């Protein structure tokens, strides 16, 4: 069964390399539908995120999209706060999962708003003048939420780097992936010391990620920064829709979780088709 997750890793890894996310937003519902509890799912997702971030960050580093000093600050703060939140996740697993979903929805809503608006708040302008302070705050938020939700922090870091630190989209994506290496590693070790994990399952996901992430990273060179930002915003809208369906399923019909997964898979197919069209257009020039 574990080897069936290799193609899942390939598809999610491709989106990870392009968007700078770890891929947990897609892997988590797949694992939950497979019958795993939220703590095991979060831990396995972080193992996968470690693979996608390593592969994606290496590809972006070759394109000089990684600002390492910021990645180290974000990653360092993230490791500390990840150790706090993984203990919270283990304590509440199976009892208050719907609260995590609700919290996640609010966070995604904020990030979608950040990406689609044009103007920044005064607070964000102040943070841009103190970029290392912004990096520390970003790392703290990303680290805490990564281990709690199993998302690695990649869903959190790019929009905050764009909004709070004034990064362009490509550098935000590359720096995010580099930061997530440290955060996901810290979170994974924290879980490994407390849970019995399926390392073969995690390895199969990572193998797929190492295939897909470099391709996704390379695709960022085919798009303008504004186009990447727009597509990242669409991803957040899709994620909000899928998580809303998950929340509804928790209180009504559990079969609705399959609809949530269908929404996410549909977006993956849309992005792969978008890549195909862009490569074709570039080849015809």
C-alpha positions in Angstrom: 0.0 0.0 0.0 2.8 2.4 0.9 4.2 2.4 -2.7 0.9 3.8 -4.0 1.9 7.1 -2.3 4.9 7.6 -4.7 2.7 9.2 -7.4 1.0 11.3 -4.8 4.4 12.6 -3.8 5.3 13.4 -7.4 2.1 15.5 -8.0 2.3 17.3 -4.6 6.1 17.8 -4.9 5.5 19.6 -8.3 3.2 22.1 -6.6 5.6 22.4 -3.7 8.5 23.4 -5.9 6.3 26.0 -7.7 4.5 27.5 -4.8 7.1 27.1 -2.0 4.7 25.0 0.1 5.5 21.7 1.8 2.5 20.0 0.4 0.9 19.0 3.7 -2.4 20.7 2.7 -2.9 17.9 0.1 -1.1 15.0 1.9 -3.0 15.4 5.1 -6.6 14.8 3.7 -5.2 11.8 1.8 -3.8 10.3 5.0 -6.9 11.1 7.0 -9.1 9.3 4.4 -6.7 6.4 4.6 -7.8 6.0 8.3 -4.8 7.6 10.2 -5.4 9.8 13.2 -4.5 13.5 13.2 -1.2 13.1 15.2 0.2 10.3 13.0 -1.0 12.3 9.9 0.7 15.5 11.0 4.0 13.6 11.8 4.0 11.7 8.4 3.1 14.9 6.6 6.1 16.6 8.1 8.4 13.8 6.9 7.1 14.4 3.4 7.4 18.1 3.8 11.1 17.6 4.7 11.6 15.8 1.4 9.8 18.4 -0.7 11.6 21.3 1.0 15.0 19.7 0.5 14.5 19.0 -3.1 12.7 22.3 -3.9 15.2 24.5 -1.9 18.1 22.9 -3.7 16.5 23.7 -7.1 15.7 27.3 -6.1 19.2 27.8 -4.6 20.7 27.0 -8.0 18.5 29.8 -9.4 19.6 32.1 -6.6 16.1 32.4 -5.2 17.1 31.6 -1.6 18.0 34.3 0.9 19.8 32.1 3.4 20.2 34.6 6.3 16.5 35.0 6.5 15.9 31.3 6.0 18.1 30.5 9.0 16.3 33.0 11.2 12.9 31.7 10.2 14.0 28.1 10.6 15.6 28.7 14.0 12.5 30.3 15.4 10.3 27.7 13.8 12.2 24.8 15.4 11.6 26.2 18.9 7.9 26.8 18.4 7.4 23.4 16.6 8.5 21.6 19.8 5.7 23.3 21.7 2.9 22.7 19.2 3.6 19.0 18.6 3.0 18.3 22.2 -0.3 20.1 21.9 -1.3 18.1 18.8 -0.5 14.7 20.5 -2.7 15.8 23.5 -5.7 16.8 21.5 -5.5 14.2 18.6 -8.8 12.6 17.9 -10.8 14.8 20.3 -10.7 18.4 18.9 -9.6 17.9 15.3 -12.5 20.1 14.1 -11.1 23.1 16.1 -7.8 22.7 14.2 -9.6 22.8 10.9 -11.5 25.9 12.0 -8.3 27.6 13.0 -6.6 26.6 9.8 -9.5 28.1 7.8 -9.1 31.5 9.5 -5.4 31.5 8.8 -5.8 30.6 5.2 -8.5 33.3 4.8 -6.0 35.9 6.1 -3.3 34.8 3.7 -5.6 34.7 0.7 -6.6 38.3 1.6 -2.9 39.3 1.9 -2.1 37.9 -1.5 -5.0 39.5 -3.4 -4.9 43.0 -1.9 -2.5 45.7 -3.2 -1.8 47.9 -0.2 0.1 47.0 3.0 -0.8 48.1 6.5 1.3 50.5 8.5 2.4 47.5 10.7 3.7 45.7 7.7 5.6 48.7 6.5 7.3 48.9 9.9 8.2 45.2 9.7 9.8 45.8 6.2 12.1 48.3 7.9 13.1 45.5 10.4 13.4 42.5 8.2 15.1 40.2 10.8 12.3 41.0 13.3 9.8 40.1 10.5 11.7 36.8 9.9 11.7 35.9 13.6 7.9 36.5 13.8 7.3 34.6 10.6 9.4 31.7 11.9 7.5 31.6 15.2 4.1 31.5 13.6 5.2 29.0 11.0 6.9 26.7 13.4 4.0 26.6 15.9 1.4 26.0 13.2 3.5 23.5 11.2 3.8 20.9 13.9 0.2 21.5 15.1 -1.3 21.1 11.7 1.4 19.1 9.9 1.8 21.6 7.1 5.5 22.4 7.5 5.1 26.1 7.4 5.3 26.5 3.7 1.7 27.6 3.4 2.4 30.4 5.9 5.8 31.7 5.0 5.5 32.9 1.3 2.6 35.3 1.8 4.2 36.7 5.0 7.5 37.2 3.3 5.7 39.0 0.5 3.6 41.1 2.8 5.8 41.7 5.9 9.3 41.6 4.4 8.6 42.9 0.9 10.0 39.8 -1.0 9.3 39.2 -4.6 7.4 36.0 -5.3 10.3 33.8 -6.5 12.6 34.7 -3.6 9.7 34.3 -1.1 9.1 30.8 -2.5 12.8 29.8 -2.5 13.5 31.2 1.0 10.3 29.5 2.3 11.4 26.1 1.1 14.8 26.6 2.7 13.2 27.6 6.0 10.9 24.7 6.0 13.8 22.3 5.9 14.7 23.3 9.5 11.1 23.6 10.7 9.9 20.2 9.3 13.1 18.5 10.5 12.6 19.8 14.0 8.9 18.9 14.0 9.6 15.4 12.6 12.2 14.6 15.3 9.8 15.8 18.0 7.1 13.5 16.8 9.5 10.5 16.2 10.5 10.7 19.9 6.9 10.4 21.0 5.1 8.3 18.3 5.6 5.1 16.3 5.7 6.2 12.7 5.5 4.4 9.4 8.9 5.4 7.9 8.3 3.4 4.6 5.2 5.5 3.9 7.1 8.7 4.6 10.0 7.5 2.3 7.6 6.7 -0.6 6.2 10.2 -0.3 9.7 11.7 -0.2 10.8 9.7 -3.3 7.9 11.2 -5.2 8.7 14.7 -3.9 12.3 14.4 -5.2 10.9 13.7 -8.6 8.3 16.4 -8.7 9.8 19.4 -6.8 12.7 20.2 -9.1 10.2 20.4 -12.1 7.9 22.7 -10.1 10.8 24.9 -9.2 12.0 25.2 -12.8 8.4 26.2 -13.8 8.7 29.4 -11.8 11.1 30.7 -14.5 8.3 30.5 -17.0 5.9 32.9 -15.1 6.1 36.5 -14.1 6.1 37.2 -10.3 2.6 38.7 -10.5 1.3 35.5 -12.2 2.9 33.3 -9.5 1.3 35.4 -6.8 -2.1 35.2 -8.5 -1.9 31.4 -8.7 -0.8 31.2 -5.1 -3.8 33.2 -4.1 -6.0 30.7 -6.1 -4.4 27.8 -4.2 -5.4 29.4 -0.9 -9.0 29.8 -2.1 -9.1 26.1 -3.1 -7.6 25.1 0.2 -10.2 27.2 2.1 -13.0 25.5 0.1 -11.6 22.0 0.8 -11.1 22.7 4.5 -14.6 24.1 4.8 -16.0 20.9 3.3 -13.9 18.9 5.8 -15.3 20.9 8.7 -18.8 20.3 7.4 -18.1 16.6 7.1 -17.0 16.5 10.8 -20.6 17.4 11.8 -22.7 15.9 9.0 -21.8 13.2 6.4 -18.2 12.0 6.7 -18.3 11.0 3.0 -18.0 14.7 2.2 -14.3 14.3 2.9 -14.0 12.7 -0.5 -15.5 15.9 -2.1 -12.8 17.8 -0.2 -10.1 15.6 -1.7 -11.7 16.0 -5.2 -11.4 19.8 -4.9 -7.7 19.6 -4.1 -7.0 17.0 -6.9 -8.9 19.1 -9.4 -6.6 22.1 -8.6 -3.6 19.9 -9.1 -4.9 18.8 -12.5 -5.6 22.4 -13.4 -2.1 23.5 -12.5 -0.5 20.6 -14.4 -2.6 21.7 -17.5 -1.5 25.3 -16.9 2.1 24.1 -16.9 1.6 22.3 -20.1 0.0 25.3 -21.8 2.8 27.6 -20.6 5.6 25.2 -21.8 3.8 24.9 -25.2 3.5 28.7 -25.5 7.2 29.1 -24.6 8.2 26.5 -27.2 6.2 28.2 -29.9 8.0 31.5 -29.4 
